[in-house]
């Protein structure tokens, strides 16, 4: 029953985009709102992590904190510019490599912070 309900919800949303005037603009607005909510979620996560691990973060050398915050900033910039970067094959490869490097940077700093 839940599957049928979910299919019905998707069908109603698709019908709204297809048949309502300016449905494409509405879809763009919804996608922008979802993207903004996702970026706000990333900002909230960074804030909560900073709050929860404040003493561990302050114990890290300044160079490590720069890597950590730069990695979070890179993720935000990559998400914001994803549509432009995904328009070419080289841009897609660069996006994936930069995202992977940012996530590895965050993971390495957190593992170092938790072990000390």
FENRALIN-V49398 format. One record per run of one state. SS is the DSSP state (A for helix, B for strand, O for the rest). FROM is the first residue (numbers start at 1). LEN is the number of residues. If there is no record, write none. Layout:
# FENRALIN-V49398
SS,FROM,LEN ; SS,FROM,LEN
This chain:
# FENRALIN-V49398
O,1,1 ; A,2,18 ; O,20,3 ; A,23,30 ; O,53,1 ; A,54,6 ; O,60,2 ; A,62,19 ; O,81,1 ; A,82,4 ; O,86,3 ; A,89,27 ; O,116,1
